[in-house]
Amino acid sequence: MTGSGTQADPYVPSSWAEFVTAIGTANAYVSVSEGTVWDMNEIQPTGFNSTIEWKALRVDGNGLQIKNLYFYGGGCFKMPNSNYAAIYSIKFLNFLVEDSAFVDTSQYYNYLVPFYSCAFSGKIVNGSLSKTNSNADNNKQISFRQCSINVDLSGNSAVFNAYSNSNYFSVNAQNCNIKVSGSSTRTNSCQVKLQNCLWTGDMPTDIWLQGYTNDFSSYNIIDANIGASRTITGTTWAMTGNLVNSDKIASGATVDAAYSRVTSEQLRDASYLNSIGFPIAT
């Protein structure tokens, strides 16, 4: 591994082992060479049932692909106890999480870990993509920005999980494409703030979705199947730009009136969406 871990001279790991060492170094700067691919079927096919510490202040993946990562029995990326740690441009592809969380920040309070331009694609069994602390304050837990999230859930699973099923806003997703498939017995995953996001596929857990408010415009589309026993709660303020596909709400489901209901046909009609104030690029 080259570099000294400073902002001017970041660590440049050339192997998975070096990468784990680099990101586990407190307040380090890390930059991965463009075009790097690590296939965990070759590196660690049995997976991880312990935590991988992530203490670096900034990690630039530069398109890094980490394939077939397997966490089970409590294995996860354990995120740092530091403000403004940032992770850029990493693709986590075909991962499997069993009885664990992919990213765990639940041991700390009041800090922000943002993922920028990252991709998460995999299967979750009795676990979650992220687990955050129940006492989050004003989103200071975990943020996904310009990210692609594509997960398949089964068992007692959730995309986002707040420790103790808290009602605090512990996840902030901005400009993200979120697709969920599968089914889950879990309810009350956590409250999630969305800003300009698209959620498709399924809504397999009860969830609180709040459009980002105050000084930011927020336009979210929930084009997901919402099961009969599910409750999708929203806030009653500043939610006018948020749409839900009424054709995909099962009888018996509860969807907050803060979401404007549109049909599948209307959702795919740019002129109609423009007419109700939802901005469509042309």
Stockholm file with secondary structure:
# STOCKHOLM 1.0

chainA/1-282         MTGSGTQADPYVPSSWAEFVTAIGTANAYVSVSEGTVWDMNEIQPTGFNSTIEWKALRVDGNGLQIKNLYFYGGGCFKMPNSNYAAIYSIKFLNFLVEDSAFVDTSQYYNYLVPFYSCAFSGKIVNGSLSKTNSNADNNKQISFRQCSINVDLSGNSAVFNAYSNSNYFSVNAQNCNIKVSGSSTRTNSCQVKLQNCLWTGDMPTDIWLQGYTNDFSSYNIIDANIGASRTITGTTWAMTGNLVNSDKIASGATVDAAYSRVTSEQLRDASYLNSIGFPIAT
#=GR chainA/1-282 SS CBSCSSSSSCBBCSSHHHHHHHHTSTTCEEECCTTCEEEHHHHCTTCBSSEEECCCSEEEEEEEEEESCEEETTCEEECCSSTTCEEEEEEEEEEEEESSEEEECTTCCSCCEEEESCEEEEEEESSEEEEECTTCCTTCSEEEESCEEEEEEESSCEEEEEGGGCCSEEEEEESCEEEEEECCCCCCCCEEEEESCEEEEEECSCEEEEECCTTSCCCCEEEEEECTTCEEECCSSSCTTCEEEGGGBCTTCEECTTSEEECHHHHTCHHHHHHTTCCCCC
#=GC SS_cons         CBSCSSSSSCBBCSSHHHHHHHHTSTTCEEECCTTCEEEHHHHCTTCBSSEEECCCSEEEEEEEEEESCEEETTCEEECCSSTTCEEEEEEEEEEEEESSEEEECTTCCSCCEEEESCEEEEEEESSEEEEECTTCCTTCSEEEESCEEEEEEESSCEEEEEGGGCCSEEEEEESCEEEEEECCCCCCCCEEEEESCEEEEEECSCEEEEECCTTSCCCCEEEEEECTTCEEECCSSSCTTCEEEGGGBCTTCEECTTSEEECHHHHTCHHHHHHTTCCCCC
//
